[in-house]
Amino acid sequence: MQWEQYITKHYTTWHPIAHTFLFGLLCDIGNVLLGDYNKGLALYSIVQILIVSVSLTNAFIFLYGLRLSGKIKIFLYLLYLLFPLIYLMEMASTKDTIFGALFLLCFIALCKFIKGNKKVGSTNILFVVMMICMNCFRNNSVYGLILMMGVLGIISLCFKEKSKDRAVYIRSIVYVTIGVACSIGMLKAIQFGANGAVMDNKREKFSIPSQQIARVYKYHYSDLEKDDIKRIDEYYNEEIKEYKPFIADPTKGSWNESYYEKNPFGYYKLWFELGIKYPKDYILAFLLNTKGIWHIKDKSHSEIKGGYVEMGFSPPIDEEHDVREHSLWPEMQKIYNDFSYMKKYQDIPVLSLLFSPALYVWITGGSIAVALYKKKYILIIPGLFILCYCVTLLLGPCIIIRYCFPFIIATPFYTLFVVSECREKLF
């Protein structure tokens, strides 16, 4: 889809335009310099690997400067070196890989900003720049930062007027606000530069409401009044019946946008009235759709798209832009495919938990709790950066591993940052 947009120059905001353009540009460069688009895709993969490597290197340089035992630092290094998710994401051409790398760069810049505690400096500027870059590669990250601003504002009111902690919170709000404002301006500029790219992601915000209405429609059809059924049929087509608890793609895909545009108030009235009648189903629809991010033993995140990370190839766009799967190391490819699609790691006790996105959410929450207990209140700020992004995923169509990649690679660094600032020495 993205490559087709680049070729035809008919862009939409369904995928980040910056990523679409980067992907297409590198494929073109590879074709011109190396002779075919397969080598162009390989060039894109190399650039993506370099971006992830730079991000992780920066994070480990930050880790090296923390007051922690060398054993802990080596253990984390080995964990990242051997963690299959990083290698799988580096090979996937999805936007989430580069976004995850930029998310980690932004997170580390925020930690340095908190640790340095300076009013103005290169670290603060870097934090703003990384925010802007990050937001260009994922549409929902801006909303996470806006939420973070609100939470920081509420917490800042709990401190005394002249306290140092409040001053740090206020400065954080200022820099996040600058970052968000610049990001929105940048996104608008990119959209304008892409010949006025079409807004094509409206359905995303209806993921959870669609799941809730679909669950009521499926399990309480015989109890519904004729008027309710009529109104549901006006806003949704037949696919509303294809309710799947863990993914909203079928239900939001059946949403009738043209009818909604005619009567948006009627939609929200329908959603509210059904929620009053069937609150239990609304709660269950939400919890099941987001199970992957809160239930540690959940497996739906690795089954929704068939594999832990999607590794397949789409059909060629046309004869000229023909890119096909061609592995130079088939044995290694088989290992990765078996890992992703056969999911044998799920049978390994304890170790299998490392592949669960929910584990990292709970670890982040626990790290925030430690910071609160130790009264290191400014350490909460990087944790909120992670959790506020997680909240945006709760409103999305599903929980899959590539959406969770950013906070999975950031959480261990946050936990060790909290530990280092709360204790003089570990072991």
C-alpha positions in Angstrom: 0.0 0.0 0.0 2.7 2.5 1.0 4.9 1.8 -2.0 1.9 2.2 -4.3 1.2 5.6 -2.8 4.8 6.6 -3.4 4.7 5.5 -7.0 1.3 7.1 -7.8 2.0 10.2 -5.6 -1.5 9.7 -4.2 -0.7 9.8 -0.5 -3.0 9.3 2.4 -2.5 9.7 6.2 -3.3 6.0 6.9 0.4 5.4 7.0 2.9 8.1 8.0 3.9 10.0 4.9 7.5 10.4 6.1 7.9 6.6 6.3 6.1 6.1 2.9 8.5 8.6 1.2 11.6 7.2 2.9 10.7 3.6 1.9 9.9 4.5 -1.7 13.0 6.8 -2.0 15.4 4.1 -0.9 13.8 1.5 -3.2 14.3 4.0 -6.1 17.9 4.6 -5.1 18.6 0.9 -4.9 17.0 0.4 -8.3 19.0 3.1 -10.0 22.4 2.3 -8.4 22.1 -1.5 -8.0 19.8 -2.5 -10.9 16.6 -3.7 -9.4 14.0 -3.0 -6.7 14.9 -6.1 -4.7 18.2 -4.5 -3.9 16.4 -1.3 -3.2 14.4 -3.1 -0.5 17.7 -4.5 0.8 19.1 -0.9 1.0 16.0 0.1 3.0 16.6 -2.8 5.4 20.2 -1.8 5.9 19.3 1.8 6.6 16.7 0.6 9.1 19.1 -1.7 10.8 21.6 1.2 11.1 18.9 3.5 12.7 18.0 0.8 15.3 21.7 0.2 16.0 22.4 3.9 16.6 19.3 4.1 18.9 20.4 1.1 21.0 24.0 2.2 21.1 22.9 5.6 22.4 20.8 3.9 25.1 23.7 1.7 26.2 26.0 4.7 26.4 23.4 6.3 28.7 23.2 3.0 30.7 27.0 2.9 31.0 26.9 6.2 32.9 24.4 5.1 35.5 25.4 4.0 39.0 24.8 0.3 38.5 26.8 -2.9 38.8 28.7 -4.0 35.8 27.0 -7.4 36.0 23.6 -5.7 35.5 24.9 -3.7 32.5 26.4 -6.8 30.9 23.2 -8.8 31.5 21.0 -6.2 29.8 23.5 -6.0 26.9 23.4 -9.8 26.4 19.6 -9.7 26.7 19.3 -7.2 23.8 22.0 -9.0 21.8 20.0 -12.3 22.0 16.4 -11.0 22.0 14.9 -12.3 18.7 12.3 -9.5 18.5 14.9 -6.9 17.7 16.2 -8.9 14.8 12.7 -9.6 13.5 11.7 -6.0 13.6 14.9 -4.9 11.9 14.0 -7.1 9.0 10.3 -6.0 8.8 9.7 -3.0 6.5 6.9 -1.7 8.8 6.9 1.8 10.1 7.0 0.6 13.6 10.7 -0.3 13.5 12.0 3.2 12.8 9.4 4.7 15.1 10.5 2.3 17.9 14.1 3.4 17.4 13.1 7.1 17.4 10.9 6.5 20.5 13.9 5.1 22.3 16.1 8.0 21.2 13.4 10.4 22.5 13.0 8.5 25.7 16.8 8.5 26.5 16.9 12.3 25.7 14.1 12.7 28.2 16.0 10.7 30.8 19.1 12.9 30.2 16.9 16.0 30.5 15.5 14.8 33.8 18.9 13.8 35.1 20.7 17.0 34.0 17.9 19.2 35.3 18.9 22.2 33.3 16.6 25.0 32.2 18.2 25.2 28.7 20.8 23.1 27.1 21.7 20.8 24.2 19.9 17.8 25.8 16.7 19.8 26.1 16.9 20.8 22.4 17.7 17.2 21.4 14.6 16.0 23.3 12.4 18.4 21.3 14.1 17.4 18.0 13.6 13.7 18.8 9.9 14.3 19.6 9.4 15.9 16.2 11.2 13.1 14.3 9.3 10.4 16.3 5.9 11.9 15.7 6.5 11.9 11.9 6.7 8.1 12.0 3.6 7.3 14.0 0.3 9.1 14.0 -0.8 8.3 17.5 2.4 9.3 19.3 1.3 13.0 19.2 -1.8 12.0 21.2 0.3 10.2 23.8 2.4 13.4 24.3 -0.7 15.5 24.6 -2.0 13.1 27.3 1.4 13.3 29.0 1.2 17.1 29.1 -2.2 16.9 30.9 -1.0 14.3 33.4 2.2 16.3 34.1 0.1 19.5 34.6 -2.2 17.7 37.2 0.8 16.3 39.1 2.6 19.6 39.1 -0.3 21.1 41.1 0.4 18.7 43.9 3.8 20.3 44.7 4.6 23.4 46.6 4.8 26.5 44.4 8.6 26.9 44.7 9.6 23.3 45.0 12.4 21.9 42.7 10.2 19.0 41.5 7.5 21.3 40.4 10.0 23.4 38.4 11.1 20.2 36.6 7.5 19.3 35.8 6.8 22.7 34.5 9.9 22.7 32.3 8.9 19.2 31.0 5.4 20.5 30.1 7.0 23.5 28.3 9.4 21.3 26.2 6.7 18.7 25.4 4.3 21.5 24.4 7.0 22.9 22.1 7.6 19.4 20.7 3.9 18.8 20.1 3.3 22.2 18.4 6.4 21.7 16.1 5.3 18.2 15.3 1.8 19.2 14.3 3.3 22.0 12.1 5.8 19.5 10.6 3.0 16.9 9.9 0.9 19.6 8.2 3.9 20.7 6.1 4.5 17.1 5.1 0.9 16.6 4.2 0.9 19.8 2.1 4.2 18.8 0.5 2.6 15.5 -0.5 0.1 17.3 -2.7 -2.5 17.6 0.1 -2.5 13.9 1.3 -6.0 12.6 1.9 -7.0 12.1 5.5 -7.7 8.4 5.6 -7.5 7.2 9.2 -10.9 8.2 10.6 -11.9 4.6 11.1 -9.1 4.1 13.6 -10.9 6.2 16.3 -14.0 4.0 16.0 -12.2 0.8 16.8 -13.4 0.4 20.3 -16.9 1.7 19.8 -17.3 -0.6 16.8 -16.1 -3.6 18.9 -18.6 -2.7 21.6 -21.6 -2.3 19.2 -20.6 -5.4 17.3 -20.5 -7.5 20.5 -23.9 -6.3 21.5 -25.2 -7.0 18.0 -23.8 -10.6 18.0 -24.8 -11.7 21.5 -28.0 -9.7 22.1 -29.5 -9.6 18.6 -32.7 -11.2 19.7 -33.0 -8.8 22.6 -32.5 -5.6 20.6 -35.4 -3.5 19.6 -36.1 -3.1 15.9 -35.2 0.5 16.0 -31.8 -0.3 17.4 -31.1 -2.9 14.8 -32.2 -0.5 12.1 -29.8 2.2 13.4 -26.9 -0.3 13.7 -27.5 -1.4 10.1 -27.4 2.2 8.9 -24.0 2.8 10.4 -22.5 -0.6 9.7 -22.7 -3.1 6.8 -22.9 -6.9 7.0 -19.3 -7.3 8.3 -20.5 -6.0 11.7 -21.5 -9.7 12.3 -17.9 -10.8 11.9 -17.0 -9.7 15.5 -13.6 -10.9 16.6 -12.8 -10.1 20.3 -9.1 -9.4 19.8 -9.1 -7.3 16.6 -11.4 -4.5 15.4 -10.4 -4.6 11.7 -13.6 -6.4 10.5 -16.0 -4.2 12.6 -14.4 -0.8 12.0 -14.0 -1.8 8.3 -17.8 -2.2 8.2 -18.4 1.3 9.5 -20.4 3.5 7.1 -18.4 6.7 6.9 -20.8 8.4 4.4 -23.8 7.8 6.6 -21.9 8.9 9.7 -21.0 12.2 8.0 -24.7 12.9 7.5 -25.7 12.2 11.1 -22.7 12.0 13.5 -24.8 12.8 16.5 -27.1 9.8 15.8 -24.0 7.5 16.0 -22.9 8.7 19.4 -26.5 8.6 20.6 -26.7 4.9 19.5 -23.4 4.1 21.1 -24.3 5.7 24.4 -27.8 4.1 24.6 -26.5 0.6 23.9 -23.8 1.1 26.5 -26.4 2.0 29.1 -28.4 -1.2 28.2 -25.4 -3.5 28.0 -22.5 -2.1 30.1 -21.0 -5.5 30.8 -20.6 -6.2 27.1 -19.0 -2.8 26.5 -16.5 -3.5 29.3 -15.7 -7.0 28.0 -15.3 -5.8 24.4 -12.8 -3.2 25.6 -10.9 -5.6 27.8 -10.7 -8.4 25.2 -9.6 -6.0 22.4 -6.8 -4.8 24.7 -5.9 -8.0 26.4 -2.4 -8.2 25.0 -1.3 -5.1 26.8 -2.6 -5.9 30.3 -2.7 -9.8 30.6 0.8 -11.2 30.9 -0.2 -14.7 29.8 -2.1 -13.5 26.7 -1.2 -15.1 23.4 -3.7 -13.1 21.1 -1.0 -10.5 20.3 1.0 -13.2 18.5 -2.0 -14.9 16.8 -4.0 -12.0 15.4 -1.8 -11.5 12.3 -0.7 -15.1 12.2 2.8 -14.6 13.7 4.7 -12.9 16.4 6.0 -10.5 13.8 4.5 -10.4 10.2 7.2 -11.6 7.8 5.3 -12.1 4.6 5.5 -10.3 1.2 2.6 -8.6 -0.6 2.0 -9.3 -4.3 3.9 -7.1 -6.8 2.3 -3.8 -7.6 3.1 -4.2 -11.3 5.7 -5.8 -13.6 8.1 -3.0 -13.3 8.1 -2.7 -9.5 8.5 -6.5 -8.9 9.9 -7.3 -5.5 9.9 -10.9 -4.4 11.2 -12.9 -1.4 14.8 -13.8 -2.0 16.9 -15.0 1.0 20.7 -15.3 0.9 20.6 -17.4 4.0 17.5 -19.7 3.8 18.4 -21.7 6.9 18.4 -18.5 9.1 15.2 -17.4 7.4 13.6 -20.7 8.4 14.7 -20.2 12.0 13.1 -16.8 12.1 9.9 -17.9 10.4 9.6 -20.9 12.7 10.1 -18.6 15.7 7.5 -16.1 14.5 4.8 -18.4 13.2 5.2 -21.7 15.1 5.7 -19.8 18.4 7.5 -22.6 20.2 8.9 -20.0 22.7 5.5 -19.9 24.3 6.1 -23.4 25.7 9.1 -22.4 27.7 8.2 -21.6 31.3 9.2 -18.1 32.6 11.3 -17.3 29.5 8.1 -17.0 27.4 7.1 -14.1 29.6 9.8 -12.0 28.0 7.9 -12.0 24.8 4.7 -10.8 26.4 4.0 -7.0 25.9 2.0 -6.8 29.1 5.0 -7.7 31.2 6.7 -4.5 30.2 3.7 -2.4 31.0 3.5 -3.9 34.5 7.3 -3.4 34.9 6.9 0.3 33.9 4.1 0.7 36.4 6.2 -1.0 39.1 9.1 1.3 38.4 6.9 4.3 38.8 5.7 2.9 42.1 9.3 2.5 43.3 10.0 6.2 42.3 6.9 7.2 44.3 8.0 5.2 47.3 11.5 6.6 47.3 10.0 10.1 46.8 12.0 10.6 43.6 9.0 12.3 41.9 10.8 13.6 38.8 11.6 9.9 37.8 7.9 9.4 37.2 8.2 11.6 34.1 10.0 9.1 31.8 7.6 6.4 33.0 4.6 8.6 32.0 6.2 9.0 28.5 6.0 5.2 28.1 2.5 4.7 29.7 0.9 7.6 27.8 1.9 5.9 24.5 0.5 2.7 25.8 -2.8 4.4 26.5 -3.1 5.4 22.8 -2.8 1.7 21.9 -5.9 0.9 24.1 -8.0 2.9 21.7 -6.6 1.2 18.6 -7.8 -1.8 16.5 -5.7 -4.5 18.2 -2.6 -5.2 20.3 0.1 -6.7 18.2 3.8 -6.9 19.0 5.0 -4.4 16.4 2.8 -1.7 18.0 4.4 -2.6 21.4 8.0 -2.7 20.1 8.8 0.9 21.2 7.9 0.5 24.9 9.3 -3.1 25.0 12.8 -1.8 24.2 12.5 1.3 26.4 11.2 -0.2 29.6 14.4 -2.1 30.8 16.3 1.2 30.5 13.7 3.1 32.4 13.7 0.5 35.2 17.4 0.6 35.6 17.4 4.4 35.5 15.0 4.4 38.4 17.0 1.8 40.3 20.3 3.8 39.8 18.7 7.0 41.0 17.0 5.4 44.0 20.0 3.4 45.2 23.7 4.2 45.4 24.8 0.8 44.2 23.2 -2.4 43.2 25.1 -5.6 44.3 
